[in-house]
């Protein structure tokens, strides 16, 4: 267990603020892949600068794709390869980034030579089998060094012609997104049929929107079939909107403290499914206002428990767990059994750490239940999971003595999280 931590200080007054949340990790890494395969130069603005996105940028550079960033890293230009991937060998480090490891796998199979992909120990534990099998069914070779269907492995590439394949969707939607993103560069295009229930479907919609931004439209004759034409992405300018998953912590902060938080740039036209978290907060009793320019949550001082299916917005499950502690009745979260295979077993970890705080919680095969209570002082283990750190920090906004161990794990997706939380603390009456 980690030994050093950060003690979260309770708010002395409800916040009243706008929060400039950094760019979406999910859109950033999708746009980086499309730009790397595009004809011409693409310019991305509002790019998230974090360990996950740095892993993707560094991997593209290792492949020989020119990526130029400004001093802050939020403005990036990429010279695409026109559907071609520079020849190997290349040694690519995905670090702890699921999108990087998964998006790169079919992408490098488009090239020629050997491409080794590895990551940190938690990433090595995450499943890759459906994607490995899909690439093999398209004619690609993958040599695993350890457990089958896990990193590290080497893609022995000689191009992918494309064609019709099947892939499961009940473990992660990232497998489907990875195949779709590389599909246009396959000579025959790609027809993908999803053979199981598809989790996190809004992330696939985000992939399709990103592909359309770069000039490739994917046909969907039915809910399980995706037809990708052989085509060239075109270099383009893309503005990355704020990250809805990251915004969920600040929306929840408003709800549990009776404050007001607005996130500009994350409006009702957002393509991110996790923005639907504000609808859950609204069901719990918060006031939500959304327009084309942003979204605002106002806490009313009272929250009620909910029974909710988070299949399509599972990255907000831990945020809801922390919020539910301050409701007036129990909360039951369903449809998220697959998050046991994320950075950690997120269901078990949530229940274990809530109990550490003296909060009654139970595991279920598909989720968890949380009963309201008053958190007692506790040292929160984060399990190298950025979302554990950010969500359990919310408990400390109302309860003293909450210490987040290994707070630096937030660098995976939101390096400035705790600094932004402090700025939120100083925004209330008397805090300016």
N, C-alpha and C positions, 0 to 999 in steps of 0.2 A: 504494500500500500504506500502511496505517496506520503511524504512527511511535511512538505511545505505547502502553504496555502494562502488564500486571500479571504479575509473576513469581510463580509458584506455588511455595510452599515445601514440600518433601517432609514427610510425616508422620514424627515421631520415634518414634511408637509406634502400634500399631493402634487405631482408634477403638472405643469402646464407648458407644453413645449412642442416644437417641431423637431423631429429627429431625421438627420440626413443619413439614412441607411445605405451602406455600400451596395454596389451592383450585384445582381444575381449571379451566384456561382454557377447555377445550372445553365443559364443563358450564355454566360461568358465562355464556358468550356465547349458548349455546342457551337457557338459562333467561331471560336478559335479553330475547331476542326474543319468547319465549312470553309473558312477563309484559307486554311492551309491547302485545301483541295481546289480552290477557285482559280479561275483565269483572271490574272491581273492582281491589283493591290486592293486590299480591304482596310478600312479604318474603323476601329471599334472605340467608342467612347463610353465612359462610365464603367469601365472594366473593373471587376473585383480584383483587388490585390490581396491574395491570401496564399497559404501553403498549397491548397488544392489547385488554384489557377496557376500559381508559379510552377507547379509540377507539370501542367500541360504546356505552358510556354517553354519551359526548359526542354521538354521532350521534343517539341517541334523544332527547336533550335538544334538539338542533338541530331535530329533527322536531316538537318541541312536546310530547313525552311526558314527564311529570313523573317524574324519578328523584332520589331523596333518599338520601344516603349519610351514615354516621357519620364521625367524624373520621379513622378509619383506613381507611375505604372498604370494609370487609369485611362490613358490614351495610347492605343496600340495600333501599329500598322503591320500588315502581314502580306508578303509577296507569295501568292499562291502558286502551286505547282501545276495548275491546269489538269487536275485529275491524276497526276503522277506523283508518286512518293519517291524521294531520293533513295538510291540503292543502299543496302546494308553492306557491312555489318553496323549495327547500332545497339547500344546498351541503354535502355530507357528505364528511368526510375519514377514510378507512379507515386512514391511516398505512401501516403494514406488515402489517396484519392481514388474512389471507385469509378467516377466518370473518366478520369484519365486512363486508368488501366483498361477499362472496358471499351472506351471509344477508340483507343489506339489499336486494339487487337485486330479488328477487321481492316482498319486503315492501313497498317503496315503490311497486311497480307496483300494489298494492292501493289506493293513494291517488288523488289527483287533482292534476294539475299537473306541474311539472318538478322533478326531483330529480337533481342532478349528483353523481356518485360519483367520487372520485379517491383516490389514495394516493401513497406515496413511490415513487421510481424502481424499487426492487426489486419493489414490488407491481404497478406498471405492466407489468412484464415477465412476470408470472404469467398463465397462460391463464384465460380466462373464456368461451370460445366455446360450450361445451355449455350453460351457463346462459343466455347471451344468446339462443341459439337456442330454448331451452325457453320463456323468457318471451315471445319473439316468437310462438311457436306457440300460446300462450295468449291472444294478442291484444294483448300489450303492445308499446309502441314503445321502441326504444333507439337513440339517436343517438351513434355513436362519434366521438370527436374525433381519434383517432390510428389506430393499427393495429387492424384488425377483431378483435373478441373480446378486447380489452384495455382497461383503464382508461387515461384517463378517458372516461366516457360519461355521457349524460343519459337517465334513464328518463322518458319522457313518459307519464304515468299517467292512466288513466281507468277504473281498477278491473280486476280479473281475474275472469272468471266461473268459470274452472276447466275441468275436462274431462279428457280422456285425452291424455297426451303420452309421448314417449320421451326418454330421456337416457342418454348414455354414462357409464360408471362407472370407466373405466380410467385417467383422468387424476387425478381427485380425487373422493372421496366427498362432499366439501362441496357439490357441485352438487345432488346428490340431497337432502342434509340441508336445504339452503336451500329447495328446493321443498316438501318435506314440512312444514317449520315454518310456512310461509305458507298451506299447503293448506286448513286448516280455515276460514280467512277468505274463501275463494272460494265464491261462491254455489252452484256445482254440486259443490263438493268437488274432489278431484283423484285421478286414477288415473295412476300413473307406472310405466312399464315400463323397466327398465334393459336396454340393448341390448348391453352388453359385460360382461366380467368386472368385478366391483366390487372395487376396492381399498379397504383400510382399513374393511372391513365392520363391525368393532366400533364405529366412530364412528357408523354409521347406527343400530346398536342403541342407542347412547347417545341419539341424537336421538329415537328412538321412546320410550325411557324418560322423557325429559324431557317429551315431549308428553303421555304418560300421567300424569305428575305434575301436569300442568295440566288433566287431565280429558278428553283426546282420545285415543282408541285407534285405531291404524292397523291395518287388516287386511292380511295377507300370504297370498293364496291360493297363491303359489308363491315361489320364491327371487328372482324377477326383478320381481315386481309388488307395488305398494304402493297400497292404497286408503285415501284420507283422506276422511272424511265432512265435509260442511259442518257446522260446529259452532263453539261458542264456548269458548275456553280460559277456565277460571275462575281468578280470583286465588287464590293459595295461598301457603303457607310452604314454602320449600325450603332444605335444608341442603346446601351444596356440599361434596363430599368432596375430600380432598387430590388433587393432580395426580399421576397415575401416571407421566407422562412425566418430570416433574421429579424424582420419587422415584427414577427409574432411576439417576440419577447417584450417589446416596448408597448405593443397593444395590450398585452396581458398585464404589464406593469400599471397601465392606466386603469384597467378594470379592477385590479385587486387593491389599489390604493385610493380609488375615487378621484383620480386625476384625469387629465386630458393629454393625449398624444396624437399628433398628426404626422404622417409620413408623406412628404411631397414626392411626386413622381410615380407613386404606386396607386393608380386610380382604377376605376371600374372597368377599364379596357385592358387591364393586365392579362397576360397569357398564363400567369402563374397560379396553379391550383391552390397553393398554400394561402393565398389571400382569402380563401373561404374560411380561414380560421376566425376572421372577424364575425362571420355569421354565427359561429359557435358561441363567441363571446356575447353576441346579441341575444341568443337564446338563453344565456345565463343571466341576462339582465343589464348588460352594458348598452350604451347608446353608440350606434355606428353611423357615421356620415361618410359617404363616398361620392366623388365626382370624377371628372376626367383628369383632374390635376393631382389628386391624392386621396388618402383615406385617413379618417380620424376616429378614435375610440375615446369615449368619455365614460369613466366609471361612475356608477350611481350610488355606491356605498353598500350595495346589496347584490350578491350573486347566488344563484341557485344551481344545484347539480343538474347534470344532463346525462342522457343515454345517447351516445353518438357513434356513428361508424366513420372512422378516419382512414378508410382504405385509400382514398384519393389524396389525402394530405397527411400522410403518416409522419412527416418530419416535424409536425406540430404536436405530436402526441405527448412528448415530454413537457412542452409548454403548458398544455392543458392539464397535465398531472399536477404541476405546481399551482396553477390557477385554482384547481378544484379543491385544494386544501382550504381555501378561504370561502367556499360556498356554504350554503345552509343545508345542503343535503348531499347524498352520495353521487358520484359520477362514475358511469360505466363507459369505457372505451372499447370499441369492437373493431374487427376487420383488419387488425394490424399484426397478425401472427408472424408475418414475414420480416418484421423489424428485429426479430431475434437474431438475424444474420447481418445486421449492420455493423457499425464500428464496435459495438458490444451487443450482448443480448439486452436490447433496450427495454423489454418488458420486465425481465428479472431485475435489471439494474434500477429501474424506477421504483419498483416495489421495495427492494432492499434498502435504498437510500431514504425513501419516505418513512419506512419503519425505523430507520436509524434516528429520524427526527421525531419519533413518537407518534407518527401518523399511521392510522390503520389503513392498510392497502392489501389487495389480493391479486395474485396472478390468475389469468385465464388463458386457455390455449390461443385465443385470438385477441388478447388485450389485457386490460387490468381494471380494477375498481379502486376508487379513492374515496375515503370518508373524511369529512372535514374535521379540523382540529387546530390546536395551537402548536406550531412546531417548537420543539425544545432545541437548545443549542446542540450543534452536531458538526462533525467534520465530514464533508461530503466527498466520497470517492467518485472520480469521474471516468475511470476506465478508459482513458485516452479518447474519450468521446466529447467533442466540442459541445454537442447539444445537451449533454448532462450538465456541463458546467454552466451554460447560459440559462437553462431552465431552472436549475436549483438555486441560482443566484436570486431568482424572483422571491423565494421564500424569505431571504434576508432583507427584502424591502420592508417587511412588516414584523419579522421576528428576529430578535437579536441573537448573536452567537452562531450564525450560519457561516461556516468556513468552507470555501471551495478549494479542494486539493488539486494540484496541477492546473492552475488557472490558465497557463500558457497553451493548453490544448485548444483554446479558441482560435489560435492562429491558423488552424485548418481552414476556416471559412470567414472569420471575423476578428482580425487581430486587435481592433480598437474597441471591442465590445465593452470591456469594463470601463474604459475612459468615457465612452458614450453614456454608459449607465450613470457614471458620476455626474456628467453634464446634465442628465435628466434630473438627478437629485437636486441640483442647484437651481432648477427652473421654477420651483413652486413659490408661493408667496413668501417673501422675506429671503428667498434664496438668490435673488438677482443682485 
